[in-house]
Amino acid sequence: QVELVESGGGLVQPGGSLTLSCAVSGSFFQIVSLGWYRQAPGSQREMVATINSGHATNYADSVKGRFAISRDNAANTVSLQMNVLKPEDTAVYYCTGRIYSTPFQFDDYWGQGTQVTVSS
C-alpha cells in the first residue's frame, strides 16, 4: 500500500542542473529515512544521498558538493537537487524509503526510477 512516486528526470547538458522529486503515499505509520540511489548501464545500484527524520544527510563521494538532498516531513516528500552535472551522473535514479507501515513493521520501499541523462 506504500507507494513512492518519482518525477523530474530528463536530459541535461554537462554543467547543468536538475531536480528530482519523490512523494510517499499510501497507508503508513512513519517514515524513518529517505534517499536516492542510482544505477548506470552495466553498473550496480549505488547510494547517492540519504536523509533521516532529523535531516541528517550523507552523500556519495562522487556527488558531494554538487548534489543536495532535502525532505518535507509534513508533505512526505524528498528531493534531490543536482548541480554541475557530469556525463558519469547518467543513470536511472531511484527514490527509496525506510517506512513503518504499522508501529511494529517497517520495510524498504522503492520508486519506479527516473532516467537522468547528462549529454551534449
C-alpha positions in Angstrom: 0.0 0.0 0.0 3.0 2.3 0.3 4.0 3.9 -2.9 6.9 6.2 -3.9 6.3 8.2 -7.0 9.3 9.9 -8.7 9.5 12.8 -11.1 11.9 15.2 -12.6 14.2 13.1 -14.7 15.3 14.1 -18.2 18.1 15.2 -20.5 20.5 17.9 -19.4 23.8 19.2 -20.7 27.1 18.8 -18.7 27.4 21.5 -16.1 23.6 21.9 -15.9 21.2 21.3 -13.1 18.2 19.1 -12.5 15.9 18.5 -9.5 14.3 15.1 -8.8 11.3 14.8 -6.5 9.6 11.8 -4.8 6.3 11.7 -2.9 5.4 8.9 -0.5 1.7 7.9 -0.5 -0.5 5.1 0.8 -1.0 3.7 4.2 1.9 4.1 6.6 2.8 5.0 10.1 6.2 6.7 10.0 9.0 7.4 7.5 12.3 6.7 9.1 14.6 7.8 6.3 14.6 8.6 2.6 17.2 8.5 0.0 18.2 8.4 -3.6 20.1 5.6 -5.4 21.2 5.3 -9.0 22.1 2.6 -11.4 24.2 3.4 -14.5 24.2 1.0 -17.5 26.3 -2.1 -16.7 26.8 -1.0 -13.1 25.3 -1.9 -9.8 22.9 0.3 -7.9 24.7 2.7 -5.7 23.7 5.1 -2.9 23.7 8.8 -3.9 22.2 10.5 -0.9 20.2 9.8 2.2 18.4 11.9 4.8 16.9 10.9 8.1 14.0 12.2 10.1 16.3 14.7 11.8 17.5 16.0 8.4 21.0 14.5 8.8 22.4 13.7 5.4 25.1 11.7 3.8 26.3 11.7 0.2 28.4 9.5 -2.1 31.9 11.0 -2.6 31.2 11.3 -6.3 28.3 13.8 -5.7 29.3 15.6 -2.5 29.3 19.3 -3.1 27.2 19.1 -6.2 24.0 17.4 -5.0 21.7 18.3 -2.2 19.0 16.2 -0.7 16.1 17.6 1.3 12.8 16.5 2.7 9.5 17.9 3.7 8.2 15.8 6.6 4.8 17.3 6.6 4.3 16.7 2.9 6.1 13.3 2.9 8.4 14.3 0.0 12.1 14.1 -0.7 14.0 16.0 -3.4 17.4 15.8 -4.9 18.9 19.0 -6.3 21.7 18.0 -8.8 24.1 20.7 -9.9 27.2 20.7 -12.1 26.1 17.5 -13.7 28.6 15.3 -15.4 28.1 12.6 -18.0 29.0 10.0 -15.4 25.9 11.0 -13.5 23.8 9.4 -16.2 21.8 6.7 -14.6 18.3 5.7 -13.6 17.7 7.3 -10.2 15.5 5.6 -7.6 13.8 7.0 -4.6 13.8 4.8 -1.5 12.4 5.0 1.9 12.6 3.0 5.2 9.0 3.2 6.3 6.9 1.7 9.1 3.6 0.5 7.7 2.5 -0.1 11.3 4.2 0.9 14.6 5.8 -2.6 14.6 6.6 -3.3 10.9 9.0 -1.5 8.6 10.3 -2.2 5.1 12.4 -0.5 2.5 10.3 0.7 -0.4 11.4 1.8 -3.9 10.1 4.0 -6.6 10.0 3.0 -10.2 13.0 5.0 -11.2 13.5 8.0 -13.4 16.1 8.4 -16.1 18.7 11.2 -15.9 20.9 11.6 -19.0 23.8 14.1 -19.0 25.0 14.7 -22.5 25.9 17.3 -25.0 
